Amino acid sequence: MTNIQYPIKSQILKSKKLRFLIPFFIFIFLIFHFVFAAQNDNSQKQELKNKIENLRSQIEKYQNEIYQMGQMEESIHNEIEIITKDTEKIELEIQETDLVIESLGVDISEKEGQIEAMQKEIQAKEAILSQFLQELYENGGASTMEIILGNQKFTDYFSLIEGLETYDVKVKDAYDQLVFLKAGLKSEKGILVDRREVQYNLRMIQKDQERSLEQQKQFKDRLLKQTANEKQFLSEKKEKLQAELNMLQSLGEPIAIADAVRAAKYASGLTDVAPEFLLGVLRVESGLGTNVGGGRYKTDMNPAQWDTFKKICEGLGIDPDKTPVSRRACYNSDAKDGCGGWGGAMGPAQFMPSTWMGYKSKVEKTTGEIPANPWDIKDSLVAMGLKLGAVDGVTAGNRKAWAKAAGMYLAGANWENYSWYSDRVLSYADEFKKVLKDY
């Protein structure tokens, strides 16, 4: 066995000085490149933020006017005025969504730049660590190939050399930095995936905004052609609300508005969340939602969720291969599979399997029925009510709390960036409130 001798530090420093300079200068270049790129991104983001805030103030003005008019007695004339203002508001919301998508694109580009810089920093650190270990073992008479064959991992190197009294602590420090950087890289990649998914959802919501705009224009045209036939007007409104819920499905079957309203009232009685608010969230979620129920778990769900999904299906006695989930969100053409995201959400309220398992026992305790079923409209709305009702003020009917809870349902902690989503929920909630008494 070759006797390994620790090299003299002066020899190591002299022999590796030049080789260390290359990765060092690469690292310095990356830092300056990233700083200048970040400055440009910040300027663009501030400009977009100013434009978004300007649109937001205009939208809030429309929102308040529409809400006040909605408290008045229903009539064709009043409805035409509301639709006119709502149409103008939706047009502004579409512009706002464009800007938010653009701003998110800047964030994504910035995050991609950070990830690229981290990857190159990791490569530079690995090169430095590898060169140091090379020097260490070359002075001991062992070749790099011998070391690789005898020790498959960096951790194996440390098992060998930590026993040496003269082991340089800088090697261990370099290794710790490498582990830290790789953990950070994994975290940054996770954030990037989340932002891309939000961006995809924004595009889906924008399509829903465009559909809503067209529906409002068509509804206004029909009203303008009518005389003062209030009965026909109210019938038209009910048909419009039914159309709003047509996209809702459970196990591939459409949900009638009467069933949705009854389920919302049932869930409201158990969770103290207003039925119209539940229906508003349900309606906007379905607008994301040509994807609702269009996928299967093997092709559309993250494999990490498969076991949980199959466990849910097994508990309900249904075939996981034939049970619909939301389709994949394909928003990244650069991804290996052309998608970059996952579907797999279940039922009308669109819970992911792992999230549903966090609410399953709560739903069962609340309803008294076992097992809870995410595809059942009542169970799904109870789960939604429990989630929304966890936000302070929601059960008291506070509209600001509703806006926050709706935004969090879409984007979690970033909810304040998506106030227009909450606006749509509240707008639909106001519409549904007017017809609740009819069911």
LOMIVEX-243096 format. One record per residue (C-alpha): residue number from 1; residue in one letter; z, y, x. Coordinates in Angstrom, 2 decimals. Each point is the difference from the previous one (the first is absolute). Layout:
! residues N
NUM  A  Z  Y  X
...
***
This chain:
! residues 439
1  M  0.00  0.00  0.00
2  T  -0.94  3.44  1.35
3  N  2.95  2.18  0.91
4  I  -0.33  3.32  -1.83
5  Q  1.12  3.04  1.98
6  Y  0.48  3.39  -1.52
7  P  -2.35  2.57  1.63
8  I  1.28  3.08  1.76
9  K  -0.19  2.99  -2.39
10  S  -1.87  2.19  2.50
11  Q  -2.69  -2.67  0.24
12  I  -0.32  -0.22  -3.77
13  L  -0.18  3.78  -0.43
14  K  -2.62  0.37  2.72
15  S  -2.22  -2.84  -1.21
16  K  0.02  0.82  -3.67
17  K  0.01  3.84  0.06
18  L  -3.76  0.32  -0.36
19  R  -0.28  -2.66  -2.66
20  F  2.69  1.66  -2.08
21  L  -1.74  3.39  0.12
22  I  -2.93  -1.17  -2.14
23  P  1.96  -1.07  -3.11
24  F  2.29  3.02  0.51
25  F  -2.87  2.50  -0.15
26  I  -1.50  -1.84  -2.98
27  F  3.32  0.39  -1.79
28  I  0.18  3.74  0.83
29  F  -3.56  0.48  -1.27
30  L  0.87  -1.73  -3.27
31  I  3.01  2.26  -0.51
32  F  -2.02  3.23  0.39
33  H  -2.85  -1.38  -2.10
34  F  2.40  -0.91  -2.78
35  V  1.76  3.40  0.12
36  F  -3.27  1.94  -0.39
37  A  -1.22  -2.34  -2.76
38  A  3.32  0.36  -1.83
39  Q  -0.25  3.82  0.15
40  N  -3.44  -0.11  -1.63
41  D  1.22  -2.44  -2.65
42  N  3.02  2.19  -0.81
43  S  -2.23  3.04  -0.51
44  Q  -2.27  -1.93  -2.36
45  K  2.97  -1.48  -1.86
46  Q  1.56  3.44  -0.52
47  E  -3.27  1.36  -1.38
48  L  -0.26  -2.93  -2.42
49  K  3.65  0.39  -0.97
50  N  -0.56  3.67  -0.90
51  K  -2.99  -0.90  -2.17
52  I  1.93  -2.79  -1.73
53  E  2.95  2.31  -0.72
54  N  -2.33  2.60  -1.49
55  L  -1.58  -2.58  -2.32
56  R  3.43  -1.41  -0.83
57  S  1.25  3.38  -1.25
58  Q  -3.05  0.31  -2.28
59  I  0.44  -3.56  -1.28
60  E  3.69  0.56  -0.75
61  K  -0.90  3.06  -2.05
62  Y  -2.42  -2.07  -2.08
63  Q  2.58  -2.79  -0.27
64  N  2.62  2.35  -1.45
65  E  -2.46  1.55  -2.46
66  I  -1.18  -3.42  -1.18
67  Y  3.57  -1.22  -0.42
68  Q  0.96  3.03  -2.09
69  M  -3.09  -0.36  -2.19
70  G  0.76  -3.69  -0.42
71  Q  3.30  0.88  -1.67
72  M  -1.86  1.80  -2.79
73  E  -1.13  -1.62  -3.24
74  E  -3.07  -2.18  0.48
75  S  -3.30  1.43  -1.17
76  I  -3.63  -0.20  0.99
77  H  0.02  3.59  1.25
78  N  3.12  -0.52  2.10
79  E  -1.34  -3.28  1.37
80  I  -3.26  1.65  1.08
81  E  2.00  2.67  1.85
82  I  2.10  -2.67  1.71
83  I  -3.07  -2.02  0.98
84  T  -1.70  3.11  1.39
85  K  2.96  0.77  2.22
86  D  0.48  -3.66  0.92
87  T  -3.66  -0.26  1.01
88  E  0.37  3.02  2.28
89  K  3.22  -1.48  1.40
90  I  -1.60  -3.37  0.72
91  E  -2.85  1.73  1.84
92  L  2.59  1.68  2.23
93  E  1.82  -3.31  0.45
94  I  -3.22  -1.64  1.17
95  Q  -0.41  2.78  2.58
96  E  3.63  -0.47  1.02
97  T  -0.48  -3.76  0.37
98  D  -3.01  0.65  2.23
99  L  2.17  2.16  2.25
100  V  2.88  -2.48  0.03
101  I  -2.39  -2.80  0.95
102  E  -1.42  2.20  2.76
103  S  3.51  0.87  1.21
104  L  0.97  -3.65  -0.02
105  G  -3.16  -0.71  1.99
106  V  1.23  2.43  2.65
107  D  3.37  -1.78  0.02
108  I  -1.74  -3.35  0.38
109  S  -2.16  1.28  2.87
110  E  3.11  1.40  1.68
111  K  1.81  -3.30  -0.44
112  E  -2.99  -1.90  1.37
113  G  0.07  2.30  3.04
114  Q  3.71  -0.67  0.49
115  I  -0.59  -3.74  -0.23
116  E  -2.87  0.20  2.50
117  A  2.19  2.00  2.41
118  M  2.84  -2.49  -0.39
119  Q  -2.33  -2.93  0.64
120  K  -1.26  1.63  3.20
121  E  3.53  0.86  1.06
122  I  0.97  -3.63  -0.54
123  Q  -2.97  -1.09  2.11
124  A  1.06  2.41  2.76
125  K  3.60  -1.24  -0.14
126  E  -1.19  -3.61  0.10
127  A  -2.16  0.81  3.02
128  I  2.94  1.59  1.82
129  L  2.31  -2.89  -0.83
130  S  -2.63  -2.56  0.96
131  Q  -0.63  1.75  3.33
132  F  3.70  0.13  0.78
133  L  0.42  -3.69  -0.75
134  Q  -3.11  -0.75  2.05
135  E  1.54  1.79  2.99
136  L  3.28  -1.78  -0.52
137  Y  -1.47  -3.46  0.01
138  E  -2.70  0.63  2.59
139  N  2.77  0.84  2.45
140  G  1.67  -3.24  -0.99
141  G  -3.09  -2.04  0.80
142  A  -0.94  -0.97  -3.55
143  S  -3.38  0.91  -1.50
144  T  -0.45  1.62  -3.40
145  M  -1.67  -3.18  -1.24
146  E  2.99  -2.06  1.09
147  I  2.30  2.35  -1.80
148  I  -2.10  -0.12  -3.19
149  L  -0.17  -3.79  0.08
150  G  3.70  -0.31  0.56
151  N  1.16  2.77  -2.33
152  Q  -1.96  0.57  -3.20
153  K  1.77  3.18  -1.14
154  F  1.47  3.16  1.50
155  T  3.39  -1.27  -1.18
156  D  -0.49  -3.04  2.24
157  Y  -0.47  2.34  2.97
158  F  3.33  1.60  -0.73
159  S  1.74  -3.38  -0.31
160  L  -1.17  -0.67  3.56
161  I  0.66  3.34  1.66
162  E  3.14  1.19  -1.78
163  G  1.92  -2.41  2.21
164  L  -1.06  1.90  3.09
165  E  2.76  2.35  1.11
166  T  -2.52  2.58  1.20
167  Y  -2.10  0.06  -3.20
168  D  -1.18  3.56  -0.65
169  V  1.31  1.23  -3.37
170  K  -3.17  2.09  -0.46
171  V  -1.94  -3.16  -0.87
172  K  2.40  -0.73  -2.85
173  D  -0.19  3.63  -1.14
174  A  -3.80  -0.16  -0.02
175  Y  0.12  -3.18  -2.06
176  D  2.44  1.55  -2.50
177  Q  -2.29  3.02  -0.36
178  L  -2.90  -2.34  -0.65
179  V  1.91  -1.84  -2.74
180  F  0.99  3.35  -1.55
181  L  -3.58  1.28  0.04
182  K  -1.34  -3.17  -1.60
183  A  2.61  0.20  -2.78
184  G  -0.98  3.63  -0.57
185  L  -3.67  -0.95  -0.09
186  K  0.69  -2.59  -2.70
187  S  1.87  2.60  -2.05
188  E  -2.78  2.59  0.36
189  K  -2.60  -2.54  -1.10
190  G  2.10  -0.71  -3.10
191  I  0.13  3.71  -0.83
192  L  -3.78  0.21  0.46
193  V  -0.55  -2.87  -2.46
194  D  2.28  1.71  -2.55
195  R  -1.89  3.30  0.28
196  R  -3.34  -1.70  -0.39
197  E  1.26  -1.73  -3.13
198  V  1.18  3.32  -1.42
199  Q  -3.39  1.50  0.83
200  Y  -1.69  -2.86  -1.84
201  N  2.26  0.57  -3.01
202  L  -0.90  3.69  0.06
203  R  -3.67  -0.87  -0.23
204  M  0.71  -2.27  -2.96
205  I  2.03  2.74  -1.68
206  Q  -2.79  2.48  0.60
207  K  -2.39  -2.31  -1.85
208  D  2.54  -0.11  -2.81
209  Q  0.16  3.81  0.00
210  E  -3.77  0.14  -0.30
211  R  0.10  -2.49  -2.90
212  S  2.71  2.07  -1.69
213  L  -2.07  3.15  0.43
214  E  -3.02  -1.63  -1.63
215  Q  2.13  -1.39  -2.85
216  Q  1.52  3.41  -0.68
217  K  -3.42  1.63  -0.11
218  Q  -1.30  -2.65  -2.40
219  F  3.08  0.28  -2.20
220  K  -0.34  3.78  -0.11
221  D  -3.67  -0.31  -1.00
222  R  0.95  -2.31  -2.87
223  L  2.71  2.39  -1.19
224  L  -2.35  2.97  0.08
225  K  -2.39  -1.87  -2.28
226  Q  2.73  -0.66  -2.55
227  T  1.09  2.29  -2.80
228  A  3.68  0.44  -0.81
229  N  0.40  -3.73  -0.62
230  E  3.51  -0.48  1.38
231  K  0.18  -3.65  -1.07
232  Q  -3.14  -0.85  1.93
233  F  1.36  1.99  2.95
234  L  3.21  -2.06  0.16
235  S  -2.03  -3.20  -0.25
236  E  -2.13  1.18  2.92
237  K  3.14  0.60  2.08
238  K  1.26  -3.53  -0.60
239  E  -3.36  -1.44  1.00
240  K  0.09  2.07  3.16
241  L  3.44  -1.33  0.93
242  Q  -1.17  -3.56  -0.63
243  A  -2.89  0.66  2.38
244  E  2.52  1.24  2.57
245  L  1.71  -3.39  -0.01
246  N  -3.10  -2.15  -0.19
247  M  0.14  -0.73  3.72
248  L  3.47  -1.49  -0.26
249  Q  0.04  -3.76  0.32
250  S  2.48  -2.83  0.17
251  L  -1.28  -3.33  1.30
252  G  -3.51  1.32  -0.52
253  E  0.52  0.88  -3.68
254  P  -0.16  3.63  -1.21
255  I  3.19  1.53  -1.40
256  A  -0.23  1.78  -3.35
257  I  1.61  3.41  -0.29
258  A  2.32  -1.25  -2.75
259  D  1.33  -2.74  2.29
260  A  0.37  2.45  2.89
261  V  1.94  2.48  -2.16
262  R  2.29  -2.69  -1.41
263  A  0.65  -1.33  3.51
264  A  0.74  3.53  1.25
265  K  2.49  0.57  -2.81
266  Y  1.63  -3.35  0.77
267  A  0.28  0.80  3.72
268  S  1.25  3.49  -0.78
269  G  2.81  -1.41  -2.13
270  L  1.16  -2.10  2.95
271  T  -0.50  2.45  2.88
272  D  0.44  3.43  -1.69
273  V  -3.35  1.15  1.43
274  A  -2.11  1.77  -2.64
275  P  -2.80  -2.20  -1.41
276  E  -2.61  2.73  0.37
277  F  0.85  0.32  3.71
278  L  -0.40  -3.76  0.48
279  L  -3.38  0.12  -1.75
280  G  -1.08  2.99  2.08
281  V  0.72  -1.83  3.26
282  L  -1.65  -3.13  -1.38
283  R  -3.12  1.96  -0.94
284  V  -0.40  1.70  3.37
285  E  0.72  -3.22  1.89
286  S  -2.74  -1.67  -2.02
287  G  -2.30  2.79  1.11
288  L  0.34  -1.23  3.57
289  G  -0.99  -2.95  -1.66
290  T  -3.28  -1.37  -0.52
291  N  1.65  -2.24  2.57
292  V  2.71  -1.19  -2.39
293  G  -0.27  -3.75  -0.47
294  G  -3.32  -0.28  1.78
295  G  1.12  -2.00  3.03
296  R  1.54  -3.30  1.07
297  Y  2.79  -0.55  2.44
298  K  -1.95  -1.96  2.62
299  T  -2.63  2.71  0.43
300  D  1.83  3.21  -0.94
301  M  3.68  -0.39  0.86
302  N  1.65  0.39  3.39
303  P  0.78  -3.55  1.19
304  A  3.56  1.14  0.66
305  Q  0.42  0.25  -3.80
306  W  -1.51  -3.40  -0.86
307  D  3.16  -2.09  0.00
308  T  1.84  2.52  -2.17
309  F  -2.94  0.21  -2.39
310  K  -0.23  -3.79  -0.32
311  K  3.74  -0.17  -0.59
312  I  -0.33  2.53  -2.85
313  C  -2.88  -1.95  -1.55
314  E  1.85  -3.30  0.37
315  G  3.01  1.46  -1.80
316  L  -2.26  1.08  -2.87
317  G  -1.95  -3.26  -0.13
318  I  -3.36  1.66  0.69
319  D  -2.72  -0.87  2.50
320  P  0.02  2.46  2.94
321  D  -3.69  -0.71  0.68
322  K  -0.94  1.20  -3.50
323  T  2.49  2.83  -0.32
324  P  -1.52  3.51  0.37
325  V  1.30  2.61  2.41
326  S  -1.43  3.36  1.06
327  R  -3.04  -0.08  2.25
328  R  0.10  0.99  3.66
329  A  -0.22  3.65  0.88
330  C  -3.02  0.16  2.32
331  Y  0.23  3.44  1.59
332  N  -0.57  -0.64  3.71
333  S  -3.52  -1.04  1.00
334  D  1.14  -0.23  3.62
335  A  2.45  -2.81  -0.78
336  K  -0.99  -3.52  1.05
337  D  -0.34  -1.11  -3.61
338  G  -1.43  3.30  -1.22
339  C  3.08  0.71  -2.13
340  G  3.13  0.68  1.97
341  G  2.26  -0.12  -3.05
342  W  1.38  -2.45  -2.52
343  G  0.24  -0.33  -3.75
344  G  2.21  -2.60  -1.63
345  A  1.94  2.17  -2.47
346  M  1.02  -1.79  -3.19
347  G  -0.16  0.94  -3.66
348  P  -0.26  3.32  -1.85
349  A  2.70  1.70  2.11
350  Q  -1.66  -1.16  3.25
351  F  2.96  -1.45  1.89
352  M  -0.58  -1.76  3.32
353  P  1.59  -3.50  0.10
354  S  2.74  0.96  2.47
355  T  0.80  3.18  -1.96
356  W  0.10  -1.91  -3.27
357  M  2.51  -2.45  1.45
358  G  2.27  2.97  0.68
359  Y  -0.06  0.87  -3.72
360  K  -0.30  -3.46  -1.57
361  S  3.71  -0.72  -0.36
362  K  0.64  3.58  -1.19
363  V  -2.64  -0.38  -2.71
364  E  1.46  -3.35  -1.06
365  K  3.49  1.48  -0.15
366  T  -1.29  2.96  -2.00
367  T  -2.07  -1.97  -2.52
368  G  2.12  -3.14  -0.09
369  E  -3.16  -2.09  0.28
370  I  -0.84  -2.39  2.86
371  P  -2.34  -0.09  1.81
372  A  -1.27  3.57  0.20
373  N  -3.81  0.17  0.05
374  P  -1.89  2.82  1.80
375  W  -3.07  -0.64  -2.20
376  D  2.00  0.44  -3.20
377  I  -0.38  3.57  -1.21
378  K  3.65  0.23  -1.08
379  D  1.45  -1.39  3.23
380  S  -2.34  2.10  2.13
381  L  1.01  3.19  -1.82
382  V  3.69  -0.86  0.28
383  A  -0.48  -0.42  3.76
384  M  -1.89  3.31  0.10
385  G  2.78  1.66  -1.97
386  L  2.63  -1.30  2.40
387  K  -1.98  1.30  2.96
388  L  -0.74  3.42  -1.52
389  G  3.50  0.32  -1.44
390  A  1.55  -0.30  3.45
391  V  -1.08  3.62  0.65
392  D  2.69  2.47  -1.08
393  G  -0.84  1.84  -3.20
394  V  -2.69  -2.36  -1.28
395  T  2.12  -1.58  -2.74
396  A  1.12  3.49  -1.08
397  G  -3.65  0.93  -0.62
398  N  -0.16  2.62  2.75
399  R  -3.70  0.73  0.59
400  K  0.51  0.86  3.67
401  A  1.71  -3.35  0.45
402  W  -2.91  -1.67  -1.82
403  A  -2.44  1.68  2.37
404  K  1.97  -1.20  3.02
405  A  0.37  -3.55  -1.33
406  A  -3.70  -0.24  -0.86
407  G  -0.98  1.25  3.45
408  M  2.35  -2.48  1.66
409  Y  -1.53  -2.81  -2.06
410  L  -3.31  0.80  1.74
411  A  0.97  1.16  3.48
412  G  3.69  -0.63  0.61
413  A  1.66  2.59  2.23
414  N  -3.25  2.01  0.26
415  W  0.00  0.73  -3.75
416  E  0.05  3.80  0.41
417  N  -3.52  -0.12  1.45
418  Y  -1.38  -1.47  -3.23
419  S  1.29  2.30  -2.73
420  W  -3.33  -0.12  -1.82
421  Y  0.60  -3.74  -0.53
422  S  3.28  0.88  -1.70
423  D  -1.80  2.67  -2.04
424  R  -2.38  -2.61  -1.41
425  V  2.93  -2.26  -0.88
426  L  1.80  2.83  -1.82
427  S  -3.19  1.05  -1.75
428  Y  -0.57  -3.51  -1.35
429  A  3.69  -0.30  -0.86
430  D  -0.30  3.09  -2.20
431  E  -3.01  -1.54  -1.75
432  F  1.72  -3.33  -0.61
433  K  3.13  1.68  -1.33
434  K  -2.03  1.38  -2.91
435  V  -1.03  -3.46  -1.24
436  L  3.17  -2.01  0.67
437  K  1.17  0.52  -3.57
438  D  -3.12  -1.75  -1.29
439  Y  0.92  -3.35  1.59
***
